[in-house]
Amino acid sequence: MLLNLQIIKNQKSYHLIVIIAVIIISIFFSFRIQFLSFNYDFEEFFPNEDNELELYNNFRKTFEYDNEFVIIAVENKAGIFNNNFLTKIDALTKELSQINHIQKVTSPTNIKTIDLSGIIPIQKQLLHFNDSSLYKEDSSAIYQSPYLIGSFFPINAKSLSLFIKTDDELTKKASDSLANQIEGTLKHYKFDDIHYVGRIFAQKSYLTNLQQEFALFMSVSLFLVVIFLWFSFKRIYGIIVPMTIVIISVLWTLGIMNFLGKSINIMTTMLPTMIFVAGMSDVVHYFSKYFDEVSKGTEKSKIYSLIIKEVGFPTFLTLITTVVGFLSLLFSSIKPIREFGIYTSIGIVIAFILSYTLLPALLYFFTPKKQILIKEPTGRTYKYMQSNLFWIFRRQKTIFIISILVLIISVIGISKIKVNNVLLEDLSEKVKIKQDFIFFDKYYSGVRPLEIQVNLKDSTKSIWDYEVMVELNKVNDFIKKEYHAGFLISAASMVKTIYINSYQDTKLNFPDSEDYKIISKQLISNKKNKDISRIVSSDGLSSRISGKIQDMGSIKVNEHNNNLVAFIKKNTNNNLLEFKLTGAAQLVDRNNEYMVSNMAQGFLCSILIIALLTFFLHRSWRMVIVFLIPNVFPLIIIAGIMGFAGIELKSATSLVFSIAFGIATDDTIHFISRLKIELGYGKSLIYAFKRTYFETGKPIILTTFILIGGFMSLMLSDFDSTFYFGFLVCITVIIAVISDIFLLPVLLFLIYGKKKKLN
């Protein structure tokens, strides 16, 4: 009697200490979480593989940052050759030029051309906006110039654009300030419509959406989880206690992130949802088992040890497999993706620890007055589950045939999957910057940066040598024709523009060596000029070809790139020059390719680790096969669905496989673990299957609904990558449950037949 009292006293003290410790830690992290910030650094998604990032960093040190610009298109639907309209454009150009962090504004009203046909060089105005009598002549000259159409002027002549070069390496604060000032300036002018794009606006739009979606995912996930908990337990207590565990888990995880100096980005906006759905699984299994035993009349002093035996070990295994799935993201070279894997894993581990420390304490001190009854399947439900189980055993061949047919169809779908990347595709077309991006693709040459670094192989020569310039002109013309590039600048394009302007003839091709001497002399004497130094290096050994193209997707861009490489190899002097594709857009495309490859490695690593773990636990390779098939099966199907549905494989969708695999294994682990327990009690295989079906069915179905509900909240996102991630994981979870209900019993029964025990 005294011993029992001492045990009760010790339990009370232990649970009290746990609650006090959790409260103190929660208060600390609540204080930290108020300082948590949102951030979106575009360059954090650059790959750090091979030497491409190093090449790009050296490139922009030599020349300039290719993504530090703003392009504004101003519409006048009656036509752009209008004095009032052009006068306002000139006023806008001058006002924008005065804003801090803007280096230069290039506008149709301030573009000057150089004429070397006379005794001295003369700068001439491209567009005489203040003299309407010259509009017809200016229009004719402009629309005969291929380098102006698609850049400052569209084909339909209903708008014109301004190119703004901003300071390099702007901080978030400076970027936001500049974006606000530009938007504020544009509001002062009444144009038919205004479109603007640039990193500073994309970053601002992403951050605004991140903040909105973070709150949205949190609230929707909470709401859906509450609904499912109420449906399952029919008591407020059955909602408050499980929700307390996962909310504290999210709070601690976000607090740890802030403590370590991390901020919320496009990946970690999903973190609370991940913790909600993954962490709730452990809580539900514990909670369900606890009240199952209470309803059976099991002594409370024995319940905890029984839970550890029958639920604790399986949930620990599911913790390992889920964490393995998220930690497989460490194979990525992209920092935000690695951090998403790390902090989601931390949150899931915290939820597990709290499930076996705080949850028992809450149940100890705050037991509901009215008992929560978790009913056994009876009546119609019992008959349905029983008949379904026996149907599975009678139709084993049918299930196998259907499974094989589905796999064959899925493999056909997999063959249709494409790896592609489109800039800003994450954003919904409801977002203004996405609409503006589309506008530039439709009416101009686009705004996707195209950058090529040109290096001399012979250091005794110079970019300014005539033979070098001829080679550059060949490549320049090919790029204009192949990519339909706009804002195309290079050493050769400068030479060609001056040559055409000097003779007032747009049909001229390229100067001969004699004419070039005059042009090169003028350019070399001004090589420290900013417009020239950002194209040709100070030592004259390297140069760049830069332009803007349509965001046609990485597949088509790569086709054009391959055509360019083939042209250079066949039509230029390869002993003289070396051409290298670089730039921010190129790195993002490469990131997508690396990401898909890295995630494939991570997925295979996840399978290997979980296979070894399964073998270690069961000492049977047959069990490894039984375990893997129902969990790899849904992933093959989802890949097939992607292929048939035209969902492209990219960084976001490639994450699905490792994460979904880690989550999907949970049900399999609980099913097999329960089956072993029932067989350990000496039950026959058929009876053990029945008990396993009924015992694990309730929590598995509940956690499945919670998983689906949580991931469905991600489908409300304006980011395509987040939407598809949520959608694909939802489908995977559904298929995984079907696989565990129908295919797993068949595999177990096939391998072990009428044996009473698993090896």
N, C-alpha and C positions, 0 to 999 in steps of 0.2 A: 504493500500500500504506500509506504513512504517512498519506495523507489519510483512508483508511478507518479506520485506528486512531484518528485524531483525532476523527472523527465518532462512533465507538463510545465514546470517552472522554467526549466532550461529552454524548452521550445518557445515559451512566451518571451523570454529574454532575447533569444536569437532573432525571432520575428520582429521584435520591437527595435532592436539594433538595425536590422535591415531597413525598416521603414524610415527611421531617423536618418540613416546614411543616405538613402535615396532622396529624401527631402533636401538635405544639405547640398548634395551634388546637383540636384535639379535647380536649386536656387542659384548656385554658382553659374551653371550653364545658361539659365534664364537671363542672368545679367550679361553674359557674353553674347548671347544671340541677338541682342538689340543692336550690336555693332556689325552684324553680318551684312555684307554688301553684295550687290549684283555686278557682274562684270562679263564683258564679252570681248576677248582679245582675238581678233581674226588670225593673228600670226601664231597663236598657240596651236592652231590646227595644221601648221606646216610640218611636213614629215622631217624626221632627223635621220634619214637613211642615206646610204652612199655618200656622195659629196654634193648633192644638189642644193641643199640649204646653204652650204658653205659658198658654193658658186654664186647663189643669189645674193648672199650678204656682201660678197666682194663686188658684185655687179653694182649694187646700189650705193656702196661706198664710193665707187668710181664715178657713177653718173648721178642717179637720184632714185628715190623711192617711187616705184611705178604705180602704187595704189594710193598715193597721197594727192588726190585731185578731186574736183567737183565739176560735173558737167551739167549745165542748165539749158533746157530747151524752152523757148518762149514762143507760144503760138499766136499767130494772127491769121485767122481763117479766111480773111478777105485777100490775103497775099502779103508777103513780107516787104515788098518794094512800095512802102508807104511812109511818107515823111514823118508823120506823127508817131508811128510805131518805131521807126528807126531812131528818132530823136530820143524817145524814152529808153530804147536799148542802150544808146550811148550814155545817157544819164545813169542808168543802172550799172553799166560797166564802170564808170568813174566812182560811183558810190561803193560798189563792192571792193574796188581796189584800195579803199581807205580802211577796210576792216583788218584788225590785227590777225596775224597768222596767215594772211593771204599774200603770197609773193607776187603773183601776177595774174591778171585777168585778160585773156585773149578773146576778143570779140570781133565780129564782122565789121564793126564800126571803128576799130583801132588797128586792124591788121594792115601792115605796110609791106609793100613789095619793093625789091631792089632792082633798079635799072642801070646796067653797066654799059649801055650802048653809046652813051655820050662821053664827053671828056672826063667828067667826074661822076662817081656813083650818085644816083638820085633815088630817094625813097618816095614811093608813090602810094597813095591810099587805094586800098582794094575796092572799097565801097564808099562812094561820095554821098553819104547819107543826107547831107545838108543841101544837096543840089539835085532836085528831082529830075532835072533835065538830062542828067547823066545816068539815070536808073536803067534805061534800056541798054545802054552800052555796057554798064557794069554787069547787068544780068547776063548778057550774052557772054562776057568774058568769064564770069563765075561758073556758069553752067557748061562751059567747055573745058573746065579744069577738073580732071578726075580726082585731084587731091583735095579739092574743096567740097565736092559732093559726098555726102555721107559723114562729113566732119562738121563743118560749120553750117552747111546748107543741106536740107533734105531734098529728095527728088521732087516732091510735090510743092515745094516753095510756100508752104503754109506755116513754117516756123523757122527759127534759126537758133543756133546754140552758142553758148559761152563756155570757154574752157578755163577753169580756175586751178592754178597750181598753189597748193597749200604748203605750209611748213612740214618738214619731215618729222616723224616720231612724235606726233602730238599726243599728249596725255589724254586720258578720258575726260578730265575736267576741261582742258583746252578744246578738245574735239566737240564736246557738248556745247560749249560757249560759242564756238565758231558756227556750228550748225544752227543754233538759235538766232545768231546775228544775221546769217544769210537768209533764213526763213523770215525773220522780221523785216529785212530789207525788201524782200520780194513782195511782201504784203502791201507795201506802200504803192506798188504799181498795179494798175488795172489792165491785165492782159487777158486774152481769151482763155488761156490755160498755161500753166507752168509745170514743167517736169524737171526734177533734179535727182541726180544719183551721185554716189561717192561713198568712201569708207565711213566718213563721219556720220552720214545719214543712215547707212546700213547698221552701223554699230548702235546708234541711238534707237533705231527701230527694234533691233534685236533685244536690247536691254529693257525697253518698255514692255515688249511682249513677254520677256523672261519674268519680270516682276508680276505681270498679270497672271501668267500661267502657273507660276509657283503657288500663288494664292488659290487659283482655280483648282489645280490638282489636289492641293491639301483639302479644300472644302468638299469637293466631289468625292474624293476617296473616303473621307470621314463619313459623309452622308451614306454612301453605298454600303460601307462596312457596317454602319449602324443598322441599316435596313436588314442586312443579312443576319446580323446577330439577333435582332429582335425576332425575325422569322424563325430562328433556330431555338432561342431560349425563352422567348415570350416574357421576359422580365427585364426591368430597368437595370437590375444588378448584373444581368448577363450581358449588358452593353457596357456599363460603366467600368467594370473591372478589366475586361480585355482591352478596352480602348485606353485605359490608364497606362497599361504596359506599353503599347505601341507608341502612344503620344510621348511618353517619357523617353522611349528609345530614339524617336525622331529629335526630340529636344536635345538630348545628350550628343547625338551625332552632329547636329548643326553647331552646337556649342564647341565641340572638339574641332570642327572645321575652322570656326572663327579663332579659337585659341591658337591654332597652327597657322593663322594668317591666310586662310583660304576664303574664296568668295563663291557665290552661286553663279554658275554659267549654264549654257544651254544643256549640258549633260546633267548637272546636279539638280536642275529643276525637277527631275524625275525621282530624285533620291527619297523624299518622303513617301511617295507612292510605293517605291520598291520596298521600303522598310515596313510600311503598312501591310502589304500583301504577303511578304515573306515572313515577317515577324509574327503576324497574326496566326499563321499556321501552327506554330508551337503553342501559342496561347489556347487556341481552340482545342487541340488534341489534349492538352493538360486539363482544361476546363471541362471538356466533355467526359473524360475518364473520371475526374473527381466526382462529378454529380451522378455519373453512372453508378459508381461504387456506393455513394451516399444513398441513392434510391434503392440499392440492393441491401442496405443495412450493414455494410462493412464498417467496422470500427474505425474512427477517424485516425487513431494512432497507427493503423496499418495501411491507410490509404496512400500515404506519401511513398512508402517503400514499394507498394504495388505499382504506383504510377512510374516510379523510376525504372522498375523492371519491365513493364509492358509498354510504356510510352516514352520514358526518358531516353533510353538507348536509341530507339528508332528516330526520335526527333534530333538527337545528337548527330546521327548519321545524315539526316536530311540537312542539318546545319552545315556539315562538311561539304556535301555535294553542292548545295546552293552557293556557299562561299567559294568553292572551287570554280563554279561557273562564272562568278563575278571577278574573281582574281585572274581568270584567264585573259581578262582585258589588259593585264600587265604586259602581254605580248605586243600590245600596240605601242608605237613610237610617239603617239599623240598624247601629250600631257593631260588634257582635260578628260580623255577617255580612261587613262590609267587611274586618275584620281577618282573618277566616278566608280570604278571597280573597287578601289581601296575603301572609300568612305561608305559605300553601300554595304560592303562586307562588314565593316566596323559596326554599322547600325544593326545588321542582322544578328551579329554576335551579341551585341548589347541586349537586343530583344530576347534572345535565347537565355542569357544569364538572368534577366529580370523575370522570365517565365518560371524559373526554378528557384528564385529567391524572393522577389517582391510578390509574385502571385500567391505562393503559399502563405506569405505573411498576411496579405489582404484577406484571403480565405479564412485564415485563423481568427483574425480580429473582427472581420466584417461579414460573417456568415449571414446570408439572407434569412429573414424571419420565416418567409414562405419558401419552402424547398423548391429548387429548380428541378423539374422532372424532365428527363430526356427519355422519351418513350422508346421502348423496344418496337421494332417493326412488327405490327400485328395486322390481322385482318387482310384487307386488300393489298396493303404494302408488302406484308410478309409473303403472301402468296405470289405476288409479282416477282419479288426478289428471288424466291425459291424456284419458281418456274423458269425465270431467266437464267439462273445458274445451271439448272438441269438442261435447258435448251443449249447452253454453251457446250456442255459435255457431250450432248448428242450430235451437235453440229460442228465438231472440231474440224473436219475436212472442209466444210463450207467456209468456216472462218479463215482457214489457211488459204483457200483459193481466192477468196475476196481480198485478203491481205496482199497476196502476190499480184493480183490484177491491179490493185490500187498502187502498189509499188512500181509496177511497169509503167502505168500512166504517169506517175509522178516523175519517173526518170526521163520520160519524154518531155515533160514540162521543164525539168532541170536543164535540159539541153537548150532551152529557149531563153535562159536567164542571160541578161546583159549586164556588164559592169559599166556604169555611166555616172557622170557627175555634171550637174548644172549649177552655176553660181546662183546664190540666193533662192534656190529651189525650195529651201526649207520654209520660206515665207509664203503665206497664203496670198492669192491674187487679190484679196480684199485689202491688203496692206499697200499703202500709197507707193512706197519705194519699189515694190514689186511691179506695180502698174507702170511706174515710170521706166523701170528697167525694160519692160516689154515694149514701151513706146519707142525707146531708142533702138531696140532691135528691129522694130517694124519700119521706122521712118529714117533711121540713120544707119551707120555701119555697125552700131552696137557700142558697148562700153567695156567689154571684157578685155583686159590688158593682154597684148601680145608683145613679148620681149625676146629679142635675139641679141646675144653678145657676139661681137665679131673680133677675133684676135688675129694679129699678124703672126705668121710662123717665122718670118725672116725679120729679125730685129733691126736690120740695116735699112729696112724700108719704112714708109710712113703711110698712114691711112690716106694722107693727102696726095699720094702718088697717083698719077692718072690711071695706070693699069689697075690699081686697087679700086679706084672709084668706078671704073667700068664694070668690074666684077660685082661691086655693091649695087650698082644700078640694075644689073640683071636680076639679082635676088629681090631688089625693091619692087620691080615691075611684076615679078612672079607673085609676090605676096599680095600686091594690090589686086591682081587678077584672081588668085586662088582663094584668098580669104575675104575679098571685097572689103579690105581694111579701110578704116577712116582714121583721121588724126595721125596719119603715117608720117613719121619723121625719121630721117637718117641723113648721113653726110651726103649721100647721092641725091636724096630728094631736095636738099637745100641747093645743091649745084644745079639740078634740073629746073627748079623753080626760078632761080635767078636767070638762067639761060633763056627760059621761055618769056619771062617778063621783059628781058632786055630787047628781045626781038618782037614782042607782042604777037607771038604765034604759038598757039597751044598744040599745033601739030608737030612742032620740033621734038626730036627725040632726046638726044644727049649731045653736049658739045664735043667737038673734036679736040685734039690735044692743044691746038693753038688757042682756041676760044677758052679752053679750060684754064690756061695759065693766068688769064686775067681774073677769072672767077676765084681760083684757088688763092691767088695773091691777096684778094680782098678778104677772103675767109680766114686765112692763116694770120693775117695782121690783126684780126679781131677774135682770135681763138680763145681769149679769156672772157669773152662775152658769155653770159649765162646760157643763152639759147644755143650757143655752139659747144660750150664746155659740157653740157648735159648730153651731148651726142658723141663727141670725140674726146678721148682722154687727153690730158695735158701733155703726155709724152708722145702722142700720136700713134701709139701701138695697138690701141683697141678702140672699138666704136660700138654703137648699138643701132638696131633697127627697132623702132617702137611704133605700135599702132593700137587701135581699138577694133575689136571684131564682135560679131554677134555671139551671144552665149548659146551656141548650138548643142552643147553637151560634149563631154570628153570623148565620146566615141567618134563623132564627126570631126572634132578638133584634131584628134589623133590621126584620122585619115588625111586631113590637110597637112598635118605636121610630117607625116610619112611622105607625102607628095613633095613637100618642100625639101626634105632631106634627099630624096631621090633626084630632084632637080639640081640641087647644089652639087651633088656627087657627079652628075653627068655633064653639067653645063658651066661649071666654074673651075677656076684653077685651084685645085685642092692642095697644091704645094705652097700656095700663097696665103690663103685665109682659112680660118677655122670658125665655123658657125655653131653656136650653142643656144638651144632654147632655154629660157629661164623666165623668171617673173612670178608674181604672186599666184596668178591663175594656174600656171603650169605646176606650181608646187601643190596647190589644192587638188588638182587632177591626180598627181602622183601620190598624194596622201590617200586618195580614195583607193588606188591600186594597192598601195602598201597595206592599207587598213584591211582590205578583203583578205590579202595574203596572211597578215598577222592574226586575224580572227580565225582563219582556217587552222593555223598553227595552235592557237589557244583552244579551239574546239577539240582538236585531236588530243591535245594535252589533257583536257578535261576528261575525255573518254578514257584515256590511258590511266589517269589517277583513280577515277571511279571504278574502272575495271580491276585494278590492283587492289583497291579497298574491298571490293566485293569478293575477290578471290581470297584475300586475307581473312575475311569474316566467315566465309562458307567453305573454304578449302576445296573449291570445285570450279573448274573452268566451265562446266555445264551451267552452273548458277550465274557465272559472268555473262554467258550468252543469253540466258533467260532474262537477266536484269537489263542488258543493253538493248535487246531487240525492241521491247515496247517503248523505249525512250528515244531510240534513234529513229524508229518508224515515224513518229509525228514530224520530226525535223525533215525527213525526206519528203513527206507529203507537203509540208509548208513550203519547201523549196520548189516543188512542182507547181503549187498554187502560184507562187511568185512568177514562175516562168510563163504560165498560161495567162495570168492577169497582167503581165507586162510590168510587174514591180521590179525595178532595177536593183541590182546588188551594189550597194555603196556602203560608206562607213557606218551609217545608222542601221540599215537592215542587216548588215553582216554581224552586228552585235547580238541579234536575236538568237542565233543558234547556240552559242555558249551559255547565255543567260537562261534561255528557255530550257535547255537540257538540264542545267543545274536545278531549276525549279520543278520541272516535270518528273524528275526522279523521286520526289518526295512521296508521291502516292504509291509508287512501286515498293519503296523501302518499307512503308507502313504495312502494305499488304503482305509482303514476304515475311516481315518480322512477326506479324500477328499469326501468320500461318505456322511459323516455327514454334511459337508459344503454344498454340492449340495442339500441335503434334506432340510437343513436349509434355502436355498433360495426358498423353496416351490416347488421344482421339483418333478415329479413323480418318483417312485422307478426305473422304467425301464430307464427313461431319466437320472436319477442321476447315474445309473450304467454306461450308455454310456459315460457321461461326465467324470466320475471317470476313466474309462478305458482309455480314450484319454488323460486326463490331467496328470495322474500319469504314464501312460505307457512309455512316453519318458524318464523321469529321472530314472525310475525304470530299464528300459532296459539298459540305459547307465551305471548306477551304478553297475548293474549286470555284465556287460562286464568288468568294472574296477576291480570289486572284483575278477572275474575269472582270469583276466590278472595278477593281483597282486599275487594271490595265486599260479598261474601257475609258477611264477618265482621261488617259493620255490621248485618246482619239478626239478629244475636244480641242487639241492644240492647233494653233495656226502654223506651227512648224511641221512640214511634211515628214521629216525624219522621225519626230516624236509620234505623229499620228500613225505612221506605218509600223513603228516599233510596238506601240500599244496594240494595234490591230493584229499583227503577226503573232505576238506572244499570246493574245487571247485565243486565236485559232489553234495555236500549238497546245495550249493548256486543255482545250476542249478535246482535241484529238488524242492527247496523252491520257485523259481520263477514259475515253472510249477504248483506247488500247489496253489500259489496265483492267477494265471491266470485262472485255471480251478476249483479247489476245493473251494476256498474261496467264489467266487460269489454264488456258489450253496448253501453253508452253510448259507450265509447271506440271500439269497432269501428264503431258506427253513424255516428259523426261523421267518423272518419278513413278509413273504408273500407280500401282497400288501400295507402294512403300509407305510406311507409316512415318518415316522420319526423313528429313532432308539431311544430306551429308554436311 
